[in-house]
């Protein structure tokens, strides 16, 4: 069973039970970027930070916090 989630403005299709870390790996691969050495800060649609081992569910929306 697959589920759809969104990171920033990119929609991804992941396996059921995927974690935030799995989603980020897929996101960086989709954009052909190297996965950062330091795990980036990730928040949900409400602004709460989420842990890399946090389990996702269908329809989750995540945002990668970037330092400018």
C-alpha positions in Angstrom: 0.0 0.0 0.0 1.3 3.4 -0.9 0.7 6.8 0.6 1.1 10.4 -0.7 2.9 13.1 1.2 4.2 16.5 0.4 7.6 18.0 1.3 7.7 21.7 0.5 5.9 21.8 -2.9 7.0 18.3 -4.0 4.4 15.4 -3.8 6.0 12.0 -3.1 4.5 8.5 -3.1 6.0 6.4 -0.3 5.4 3.0 1.2 3.0 2.7 4.1 4.9 3.1 7.4 7.6 5.3 6.0 9.4 7.7 8.3 10.4 11.3 8.0 14.0 10.2 7.1 12.6 7.9 4.4 10.6 10.8 2.9 13.7 13.1 3.0 15.8 10.5 1.2 13.1 10.3 -1.5 12.8 14.1 -1.7 16.6 14.6 -2.2 16.8 11.8 -4.7 13.9 13.3 -6.7 15.7 16.6 -6.9 19.0 14.9 -7.6 20.7 16.5 -4.6 23.1 14.9 -2.1 21.5 14.1 1.2 23.0 16.6 3.8 25.4 15.3 6.4 23.5 17.0 9.1 19.9 16.0 9.2 17.8 19.1 8.3 15.2 20.5 10.6 11.7 19.4 9.4 8.3 20.7 10.5 4.8 19.7 9.8 2.0 22.0 8.5 1.4 23.4 12.0 5.0 24.4 12.5 5.9 21.6 14.9 9.3 20.0 14.5 9.2 16.3 13.6 11.8 13.7 14.5 13.6 11.7 11.7 12.1 8.5 13.0 8.6 9.9 13.1 6.1 7.8 11.2 4.1 9.4 8.4 0.6 8.9 7.3 -1.2 9.6 4.0 -1.6 13.3 3.4 1.1 14.6 5.7 2.7 17.8 4.7 6.3 18.6 5.7 8.6 21.6 5.3 12.4 21.6 5.3 13.7 24.5 7.3 16.5 26.2 5.4 19.1 28.6 6.8 19.5 31.7 4.7 
